[in-house]
Amino acid sequence: MPTPQRMINWLETHWVAPSYTGWVLLGLAVFFFAAATNTLAGWLYVMSGMMVALLAVAAVLSPRALKGALVSRQPIRPVSVGDALRMELTIENSSNQAKALLQVQDLLPSALGRTSQIPIAAIGPHASYRWIYQLPTQQRGIYRWRTVQLRTAAPLGLFWSCRSQAAKAVAVVYPTVLPLNRCPLIDQLGQEDGIQWRRDRRSENASEGLTRALRPYRWGDPTRLIHWRTSARHGELRVRELEKFTSGQGVIIGLDSASTWPAAAFEQAVIAVASLYCYAVSQGVVTQVWTAKTGLMREKSVVLTALAAVAPNQVNPHHPLPKVPLIWLSQGASCSMQLPAGSRWVQWLTPSQRTSSPPIQTTLSPQAARPYPGLLIYPESSLQMQLQADVI
């Protein structure tokens, strides 16, 4: 059986619902009508009829006050956890009459907090009102909602009328990226095999190398790259574009999102993936991220968006784990899987492993000659300091 509040909400969104003043006036109208019936006093009938007429006028005018009001929303810029989302909505009055005493409610998901609302005194004919507010974030994720409500009791304040309008919103909250001054887990990649990881930025200051193409000079190009013989032949400056030599290798950071994780440990793992990825990119290393649901990703916005939405127990058979060396982030027994030679691991210890003697070790592939280096993560300790620690 519906509760009285639900019935009032249904009336408000589909027709009108009396306000407190409206209930009082309705009660007085019924009282005067009952008194007039008992006393047959004409003036009581007149009072009761005037009150009913006033209520009827208010019930008709209240929904009309919302007609012609249109709501649009600007795209929401992604932020990291702890930063505030900037919301911008425009309420436009497309009618020839002013809109007064409006209440705008942005129906947010529960994970983002309570519903935000603002009162608007008046919007002139064919005018608009911009509503900008900041929404703090505490948890990563991709949040979607689509409804904004316009509510008013104008012009007499006797009946509330509420109408919903579609204003789709997608808010992306990236995981926290820890600032790492060093990360031996990435810095030492390839050293065991005598391979130094090439950085793309090394070729920026080069003056020798294989010329890939010649192009017209652009403002800011270094003069050492000008090809003078070709420039003299064409009568304009031509600049060499050098081929960037890399080792053909890059860093792949894999997150074991197909397994079951404790909630706190998984959030730390997502933060670790984002931090390792951004650190490797800042060092000029070609870096990719792998999750069980998305497979390999390289672009920064794509990676951070996927990390904002990733959750445990996500499996996609179309995205198998790459058969190349990678940095594997997992927890518990899932760290005992077989990884390609040259891989690294980052393991979150479970409560049972913290009390047991040796932690679970990563199984070696047949080609490996010695254990993989890696990191043991203690959830209760500083994650930033542990990611900057030497591998074991």
C-alpha positions, 0 to 999 in steps of 0.5 A: 500500500503506498504511503501518504508521502509517496501519494503526495510525490506522485500527485506533485509530479503528475498533477499538483500537490497541496502545500501547507498553506493549500491544506489549511485553505482546503480545510477552512473551505470544508469547514465553512461549507459544513457550517453553512450546511448546518446554519444555512448562512449564505455568507458561509457558502460564499466564503467556502466557494471563494476558497474553492475557486482560489484553490482551483485557480492555483491548481491550474496556474501552478503547472502552467508556470513550468511550461516553456522552461527548458534545461540543458547541461554542459559536458562534465570535465573528468577529475581525480578523486578529491577534486570537485566536479564542475556542474553547469546547467542552463535553465532557459525560458522560451515563453513570452512570460517571466518564470518566477519562484522556481526550484531546480533540483539535480537528481544526483546518484547516491554515491555522489551525495545528496540532491543539489538544488537552487531557488531562482527568483525569476527568469525573464521572457526568452532569457536564461539562467546559468547554474554552476556549482561544485560537487566534491568527489570521494570515490572513483567511478563513472557516474550517470544520471539523466534527470533534472526536476523543476518545481514551483508553487507559483503564483499563489503558493497553494500547490506544488507542481514538479516536472522532470526534464532529461539532462543526461550527465556522465561524470568520470572520477579518475583514481588518485595518481600518486606523485612518484619521485622514483620507481625501481620497479619500472626504472630497472626493467630490461636491465637483467637482459642488458637492454636499456629502455629507449625513451622517445624524448631522447631523439628530440635533441638529436642531430644525427640519424635516419631521415624519415622525411623533409618538411617545410620549416615551422617556427620553433624548429631547431636550426640544426635540423635544416637540410640546407642543400634541399632548402637551396634547391626549393628556395625555402627552408626544409627541415629533416624529421628523424626516425625515432629509434626505440628498442621495440619494447614497452611497459605493460601493466596488468591488473588482475581484475578477474579475481576476487579482491578485498575492497580496500586492497583493490582500490589501492591496486587501481591507484597503483596502476594509475601511478605506475602508468603516469610515472612510466609515461613521464619517463618517456617509456611506451606504456600500456595497461591491461585489464581483464575487461578492456584488454590493452590500452595506451592513451592516457584518457582511455586508461584513466577512464577504464581504471575509473570503471574497473571492478573485481570479478570482470572477465572477458575471454576476448582479452587474454593476458599478453604473452610478453613481460609485464608488471602484474598486480594481484593479491593472494593466491592469484599471484602464483600464476605463470608469467612470461620471463622478465616480468615483475609482480606487485602483490597485496598481502591478505590477512592470512599471508601477513601472519604466515611465514613466507609469502606466496611466490610467483611461479617461474616460466620454463625459460626463467632462470631466477625468481621474478623481482617484485614488491610486497604491498602491506595495505596498512602502510603508505602505498606511495612509499612502497611503490618507491621502494627497491624490488625484492 
